Amino acid sequence: MTTVPVVRFVVAGTESDRCTEGCPYTLVYDGMCQICQRLVRRLNDWDRDHTFESIASQAPGVHARFPWIPEQAYRESVQLVGPGGETWQGAAAIEKILDLLPKGRFVSWIFRIPLVRPLADWFYRWFASNRYKFGCGEHCQYRPLDVDHGDAAPTTTDVRDGAP
């Protein structure tokens, strides 16, 4: 008889019991972003069939659990991992989540309209790279600019002491 070790994740100080039998999809999000946390709480409210397990990318063991996802990808966008390891990120992950939610199907069809997918991808990348500017918490002003989208050369300012 073979045994398999089981890893239980602790998120925000409470053990997640949403998927004691194992959810088919795992959503990995930025646990430092309050906007992301609010959206995940809303998703958990809508997910009455327990389709999604939600884990902050900063939780212990996440990188070991999904070794095929580069560490930079966690900083750039949400990751949705499905059965067999199939992975979606960014706007594609949002579309897949909507497809899986019973009432989400009323909205997900929009992604199939020509030009909507490229616009959704652009908007998602813009929002993700600016999410710490939207008043999500005091810690956000100290967050390092660790996401490089190939724009102009990055500049940094230490806002704690006002020095440029």
C-alpha atoms as an extended CHARMM CRD file, in Angstrom:
* protein
*
       164  EXT
         1         1  MET       CA              0.0000000000        0.0000000000        0.0000000000  PROA      1               0.0000000000
         2         2  THR       CA              1.3380000000        3.4070000000       -1.0120000000  PROA      2               0.0000000000
         3         3  THR       CA              0.7320000000        6.5190000000        1.0570000000  PROA      3               0.0000000000
         4         4  VAL       CA              0.6880000000       10.0380000000       -0.2880000000  PROA      4               0.0000000000
         5         5  PRO       CA              1.5200000000       13.0120000000        1.9330000000  PROA      5               0.0000000000
         6         6  VAL       CA             -1.2610000000       15.5580000000        2.2440000000  PROA      6               0.0000000000
         7         7  VAL       CA             -0.4890000000       19.2600000000        2.5380000000  PROA      7               0.0000000000
         8         8  ARG       CA             -3.0580000000       21.5280000000        4.1720000000  PROA      8               0.0000000000
         9         9  PHE       CA             -2.6720000000       25.2380000000        3.5840000000  PROA      9               0.0000000000
        10        10  VAL       CA             -3.3610000000       27.9130000000        6.1600000000  PROA      10              0.0000000000
        11        11  VAL       CA             -4.6100000000       31.1870000000        4.6690000000  PROA      11              0.0000000000
        12        12  ALA       CA             -5.0470000000       34.3080000000        6.7930000000  PROA      12              0.0000000000
        13        13  GLY       CA             -4.6790000000       32.2770000000        9.9730000000  PROA      13              0.0000000000
        14        14  THR       CA             -7.5490000000       29.8460000000        9.3430000000  PROA      14              0.0000000000
        15        15  GLU       CA             -7.4100000000       26.4430000000        7.7840000000  PROA      15              0.0000000000
        16        16  SER       CA             -9.2640000000       26.2860000000        4.4990000000  PROA      16              0.0000000000
        17        17  ASP       CA            -11.9960000000       23.6560000000        4.7420000000  PROA      17              0.0000000000
        18        18  ARG       CA            -13.7630000000       24.5530000000        1.5140000000  PROA      18              0.0000000000
        19        19  CYS       CA            -12.3120000000       21.5620000000       -0.2930000000  PROA      19              0.0000000000
        20        20  THR       CA            -11.6130000000       18.7950000000        2.1680000000  PROA      20              0.0000000000
        21        21  GLU       CA            -12.2730000000       16.3250000000       -0.6490000000  PROA      21              0.0000000000
        22        22  GLY       CA            -10.1490000000       18.3080000000       -3.0930000000  PROA      22              0.0000000000
        23        23  CYS       CA            -11.3740000000       21.0310000000       -5.4100000000  PROA      23              0.0000000000
        24        24  PRO       CA            -10.8380000000       20.4460000000       -9.1070000000  PROA      24              0.0000000000
        25        25  TYR       CA             -9.4200000000       23.9680000000       -9.6150000000  PROA      25              0.0000000000
        26        26  THR       CA             -6.9100000000       25.9640000000       -7.5850000000  PROA      26              0.0000000000
        27        27  LEU       CA             -6.7830000000       29.7480000000       -7.8040000000  PROA      27              0.0000000000
        28        28  VAL       CA             -3.4320000000       31.2630000000       -6.8220000000  PROA      28              0.0000000000
        29        29  TYR       CA             -3.6760000000       34.9950000000       -6.1730000000  PROA      29              0.0000000000
        30        30  ASP       CA             -1.6150000000       37.8100000000       -4.6380000000  PROA      30              0.0000000000
        31        31  GLY       CA             -2.3250000000       37.5710000000       -0.9200000000  PROA      31              0.0000000000
        32        32  MET       CA             -0.6970000000       40.9570000000       -0.2950000000  PROA      32              0.0000000000
        33        33  CYS       CA             -3.2580000000       42.7960000000       -2.4320000000  PROA      33              0.0000000000
        34        34  GLN       CA             -6.4570000000       43.7090000000       -0.6220000000  PROA      34              0.0000000000
        35        35  ILE       CA             -8.3040000000       44.0790000000       -3.9250000000  PROA      35              0.0000000000
        36        36  CYS       CA             -7.3480000000       40.5000000000       -4.8120000000  PROA      36              0.0000000000
        37        37  GLN       CA             -8.4100000000       39.3110000000       -1.3530000000  PROA      37              0.0000000000
        38        38  ARG       CA            -11.8280000000       40.9570000000       -1.7390000000  PROA      38              0.0000000000
        39        39  LEU       CA            -12.3340000000       39.4210000000       -5.1770000000  PROA      39              0.0000000000
        40        40  VAL       CA            -11.3750000000       35.9660000000       -3.8680000000  PROA      40              0.0000000000
        41        41  ARG       CA            -13.8400000000       36.3180000000       -0.9690000000  PROA      41              0.0000000000
        42        42  ARG       CA            -16.5360000000       37.2180000000       -3.5070000000  PROA      42              0.0000000000
        43        43  LEU       CA            -15.5650000000       34.2010000000       -5.6450000000  PROA      43              0.0000000000
        44        44  ASN       CA            -15.8070000000       31.9500000000       -2.5780000000  PROA      44              0.0000000000
        45        45  ASP       CA            -19.3200000000       33.2980000000       -1.9170000000  PROA      45              0.0000000000
        46        46  TRP       CA            -20.3700000000       32.5290000000       -5.5000000000  PROA      46              0.0000000000
        47        47  ASP       CA            -18.6640000000       29.1060000000       -5.5580000000  PROA      47              0.0000000000
        48        48  ARG       CA            -21.4110000000       27.0980000000       -3.8960000000  PROA      48              0.0000000000
        49        49  ASP       CA            -20.2940000000       23.8540000000       -5.5960000000  PROA      49              0.0000000000
        50        50  HSD       CA            -16.7580000000       24.1870000000       -4.1270000000  PROA      50              0.0000000000
        51        51  THR       CA            -15.1020000000       24.1770000000       -7.5230000000  PROA      51              0.0000000000
        52        52  PHE       CA            -12.2480000000       26.4510000000       -6.4590000000  PROA      52              0.0000000000
        53        53  GLU       CA             -9.5720000000       26.2790000000       -3.8100000000  PROA      53              0.0000000000
        54        54  SER       CA             -8.0490000000       29.7380000000       -3.2610000000  PROA      54              0.0000000000
        55        55  ILE       CA             -4.4310000000       30.0740000000       -2.1270000000  PROA      55              0.0000000000
        56        56  ALA       CA             -2.2740000000       33.1710000000       -1.7510000000  PROA      56              0.0000000000
        57        57  SER       CA              0.9000000000       32.9470000000       -3.8360000000  PROA      57              0.0000000000
        58        58  GLN       CA              2.8690000000       33.8070000000       -0.6870000000  PROA      58              0.0000000000
        59        59  ALA       CA              1.5700000000       30.7410000000        1.2120000000  PROA      59              0.0000000000
        60        60  PRO       CA              4.1870000000       28.1260000000        2.1050000000  PROA      60              0.0000000000
        61        61  GLY       CA              4.4480000000       25.2890000000       -0.3990000000  PROA      61              0.0000000000
        62        62  VAL       CA              2.7240000000       26.9800000000       -3.3440000000  PROA      62              0.0000000000
        63        63  HSD       CA              5.8440000000       27.1060000000       -5.5320000000  PROA      63              0.0000000000
        64        64  ALA       CA              6.6520000000       23.4750000000       -4.7370000000  PROA      64              0.0000000000
        65        65  ARG       CA              3.0770000000       22.4040000000       -5.4320000000  PROA      65              0.0000000000
        66        66  PHE       CA              3.0580000000       24.0340000000       -8.8840000000  PROA      66              0.0000000000
        67        67  PRO       CA              6.7090000000       23.8810000000      -10.0350000000  PROA      67              0.0000000000
        68        68  TRP       CA              5.8510000000       24.5110000000      -13.7090000000  PROA      68              0.0000000000
        69        69  ILE       CA              4.6460000000       28.0490000000      -12.9300000000  PROA      69              0.0000000000
        70        70  PRO       CA              7.5890000000       30.5020000000      -12.9120000000  PROA      70              0.0000000000
        71        71  GLU       CA              7.8440000000       32.6340000000       -9.7770000000  PROA      71              0.0000000000
        72        72  GLN       CA              7.5390000000       35.8290000000      -11.8500000000  PROA      72              0.0000000000
        73        73  ALA       CA              4.1410000000       34.6490000000      -13.1460000000  PROA      73              0.0000000000
        74        74  TYR       CA              2.7020000000       34.7960000000       -9.6160000000  PROA      74              0.0000000000
        75        75  ARG       CA              3.6400000000       38.4740000000       -9.3810000000  PROA      75              0.0000000000
        76        76  GLU       CA              2.2120000000       39.3100000000      -12.8040000000  PROA      76              0.0000000000
        77        77  SER       CA             -1.1990000000       37.6690000000      -12.7000000000  PROA      77              0.0000000000
        78        78  VAL       CA             -3.6270000000       35.3010000000      -11.0760000000  PROA      78              0.0000000000
        79        79  GLN       CA             -3.0130000000       31.6140000000      -11.8510000000  PROA      79              0.0000000000
        80        80  LEU       CA             -5.7920000000       29.0400000000      -12.2180000000  PROA      80              0.0000000000
        81        81  VAL       CA             -4.6690000000       25.4160000000      -12.1340000000  PROA      81              0.0000000000
        82        82  GLY       CA             -7.1220000000       22.7900000000      -13.2690000000  PROA      82              0.0000000000
        83        83  PRO       CA             -7.2580000000       19.0250000000      -13.2590000000  PROA      83              0.0000000000
        84        84  GLY       CA             -4.1060000000       17.4970000000      -14.6810000000  PROA      84              0.0000000000
        85        85  GLY       CA             -2.1430000000       20.7240000000      -14.1660000000  PROA      85              0.0000000000
        86        86  GLU       CA             -3.6990000000       22.6950000000      -17.0240000000  PROA      86              0.0000000000
        87        87  THR       CA             -3.0020000000       26.3430000000      -16.1840000000  PROA      87              0.0000000000
        88        88  TRP       CA             -4.6280000000       29.6290000000      -17.1540000000  PROA      88              0.0000000000
        89        89  GLN       CA             -3.4230000000       33.0840000000      -16.1660000000  PROA      89              0.0000000000
        90        90  GLY       CA             -4.6370000000       36.6610000000      -16.3150000000  PROA      90              0.0000000000
        91        91  ALA       CA             -7.7240000000       37.3450000000      -18.4150000000  PROA      91              0.0000000000
        92        92  ALA       CA             -7.8150000000       33.7170000000      -19.5880000000  PROA      92              0.0000000000
        93        93  ALA       CA             -8.1000000000       32.6290000000      -15.9420000000  PROA      93              0.0000000000
        94        94  ILE       CA            -10.9490000000       35.0950000000      -15.3730000000  PROA      94              0.0000000000
        95        95  GLU       CA            -12.7570000000       33.7490000000      -18.4380000000  PROA      95              0.0000000000
        96        96  LYS       CA            -12.3250000000       30.1460000000      -17.2490000000  PROA      96              0.0000000000
        97        97  ILE       CA            -13.5600000000       31.0390000000      -13.7520000000  PROA      97              0.0000000000
        98        98  LEU       CA            -16.6540000000       32.6630000000      -15.2530000000  PROA      98              0.0000000000
        99        99  ASP       CA            -17.2420000000       29.5740000000      -17.4120000000  PROA      99              0.0000000000
       100       100  LEU       CA            -17.1390000000       27.3570000000      -14.3220000000  PROA      100             0.0000000000
       101       101  LEU       CA            -19.4620000000       29.4520000000      -12.1650000000  PROA      101             0.0000000000
       102       102  PRO       CA            -23.1420000000       28.6850000000      -12.7850000000  PROA      102             0.0000000000
       103       103  LYS       CA            -24.1490000000       32.3350000000      -13.2200000000  PROA      103             0.0000000000
       104       104  GLY       CA            -20.8020000000       33.2730000000      -14.7690000000  PROA      104             0.0000000000
       105       105  ARG       CA            -21.8150000000       31.7190000000      -18.0760000000  PROA      105             0.0000000000
       106       106  PHE       CA            -24.1530000000       34.6630000000      -18.5800000000  PROA      106             0.0000000000
       107       107  VAL       CA            -21.0610000000       36.8920000000      -18.8170000000  PROA      107             0.0000000000
       108       108  SER       CA            -18.2680000000       34.6640000000      -20.1710000000  PROA      108             0.0000000000
       109       109  TRP       CA            -19.6910000000       34.6180000000      -23.7080000000  PROA      109             0.0000000000
       110       110  ILE       CA            -18.4510000000       38.2130000000      -24.0510000000  PROA      110             0.0000000000
       111       111  PHE       CA            -14.8620000000       36.9000000000      -24.3570000000  PROA      111             0.0000000000
       112       112  ARG       CA            -15.8170000000       35.2130000000      -27.6540000000  PROA      112             0.0000000000
       113       113  ILE       CA            -16.6920000000       38.5040000000      -29.3510000000  PROA      113             0.0000000000
       114       114  PRO       CA            -13.9320000000       39.5500000000      -31.7870000000  PROA      114             0.0000000000
       115       115  LEU       CA            -11.4030000000       41.9480000000      -30.2430000000  PROA      115             0.0000000000
       116       116  VAL       CA            -12.7680000000       41.5280000000      -26.7140000000  PROA      116             0.0000000000
       117       117  ARG       CA            -10.0980000000       38.9730000000      -25.7410000000  PROA      117             0.0000000000
       118       118  PRO       CA             -7.1480000000       41.2330000000      -26.7300000000  PROA      118             0.0000000000
       119       119  LEU       CA             -8.8110000000       44.1600000000      -24.9060000000  PROA      119             0.0000000000
       120       120  ALA       CA             -9.4200000000       41.9890000000      -21.8350000000  PROA      120             0.0000000000
       121       121  ASP       CA             -5.7780000000       40.8370000000      -21.8890000000  PROA      121             0.0000000000
       122       122  TRP       CA             -4.5650000000       44.4430000000      -22.1580000000  PROA      122             0.0000000000
       123       123  PHE       CA             -6.8730000000       45.6430000000      -19.3770000000  PROA      123             0.0000000000
       124       124  TYR       CA             -5.8930000000       42.7690000000      -17.1060000000  PROA      124             0.0000000000
       125       125  ARG       CA             -2.1500000000       43.4510000000      -17.5760000000  PROA      125             0.0000000000
       126       126  TRP       CA             -2.7070000000       47.1740000000      -16.9310000000  PROA      126             0.0000000000
       127       127  PHE       CA             -4.8300000000       46.5600000000      -13.8260000000  PROA      127             0.0000000000
       128       128  ALA       CA             -2.4620000000       43.9190000000      -12.4310000000  PROA      128             0.0000000000
       129       129  SER       CA              0.5670000000       46.1540000000      -12.8190000000  PROA      129             0.0000000000
       130       130  ASN       CA             -1.2590000000       49.0690000000      -11.1350000000  PROA      130             0.0000000000
       131       131  ARG       CA             -3.2460000000       47.2070000000       -8.4670000000  PROA      131             0.0000000000
       132       132  TYR       CA             -1.1190000000       48.5880000000       -5.6380000000  PROA      132             0.0000000000
       133       133  LYS       CA             -2.0520000000       52.1520000000       -6.6170000000  PROA      133             0.0000000000
       134       134  PHE       CA             -5.7790000000       51.6640000000       -6.0990000000  PROA      134             0.0000000000
       135       135  GLY       CA             -5.7980000000       52.2780000000       -2.3470000000  PROA      135             0.0000000000
       136       136  CYS       CA             -5.6480000000       48.6450000000       -1.3980000000  PROA      136             0.0000000000
       137       137  GLY       CA             -3.8020000000       49.3100000000        1.8340000000  PROA      137             0.0000000000
       138       138  GLU       CA             -0.9650000000       51.0740000000        3.5570000000  PROA      138             0.0000000000
       139       139  HSD       CA              1.5180000000       48.3140000000        2.6750000000  PROA      139             0.0000000000
       140       140  CYS       CA              0.9970000000       48.9280000000       -1.0450000000  PROA      140             0.0000000000
       141       141  GLN       CA              2.9310000000       52.1800000000       -1.1090000000  PROA      141             0.0000000000
       142       142  TYR       CA              5.9840000000       50.2610000000        0.1100000000  PROA      142             0.0000000000
       143       143  ARG       CA              5.6190000000       47.3700000000       -2.3370000000  PROA      143             0.0000000000
       144       144  PRO       CA              8.6560000000       47.1150000000       -4.6310000000  PROA      144             0.0000000000
       145       145  LEU       CA              8.0970000000       47.3990000000       -8.3580000000  PROA      145             0.0000000000
       146       146  ASP       CA              8.8340000000       43.7540000000       -9.0830000000  PROA      146             0.0000000000
       147       147  VAL       CA              6.7610000000       43.4230000000      -12.2420000000  PROA      147             0.0000000000
       148       148  ASP       CA              8.5550000000       44.4140000000      -15.4390000000  PROA      148             0.0000000000
       149       149  HSD       CA              6.3560000000       44.8260000000      -18.5020000000  PROA      149             0.0000000000
       150       150  GLY       CA              9.1270000000       46.1220000000      -20.7210000000  PROA      150             0.0000000000
       151       151  ASP       CA              8.0420000000       49.7560000000      -20.4350000000  PROA      151             0.0000000000
       152       152  ALA       CA             10.4510000000       52.5860000000      -19.8130000000  PROA      152             0.0000000000
       153       153  ALA       CA             13.3690000000       52.1480000000      -17.4510000000  PROA      153             0.0000000000
       154       154  PRO       CA             12.0480000000       51.8140000000      -13.9130000000  PROA      154             0.0000000000
       155       155  THR       CA             12.5690000000       54.5840000000      -11.4090000000  PROA      155             0.0000000000
       156       156  THR       CA             12.2390000000       54.1680000000       -7.6800000000  PROA      156             0.0000000000
       157       157  THR       CA             11.4020000000       56.5660000000       -4.9180000000  PROA      157             0.0000000000
       158       158  ASP       CA             11.6220000000       55.7640000000       -1.2370000000  PROA      158             0.0000000000
       159       159  VAL       CA              8.2920000000       57.1430000000       -0.0510000000  PROA      159             0.0000000000
       160       160  ARG       CA              9.0160000000       56.3380000000        3.5760000000  PROA      160             0.0000000000
       161       161  ASP       CA             11.5150000000       59.1400000000        3.9930000000  PROA      161             0.0000000000
       162       162  GLY       CA             10.5780000000       61.2340000000        0.9590000000  PROA      162             0.0000000000
       163       163  ALA       CA             13.9950000000       60.7960000000       -0.6700000000  PROA      163             0.0000000000
       164       164  PRO       CA             13.9650000000       60.3570000000       -4.4700000000  PROA      164             0.0000000000
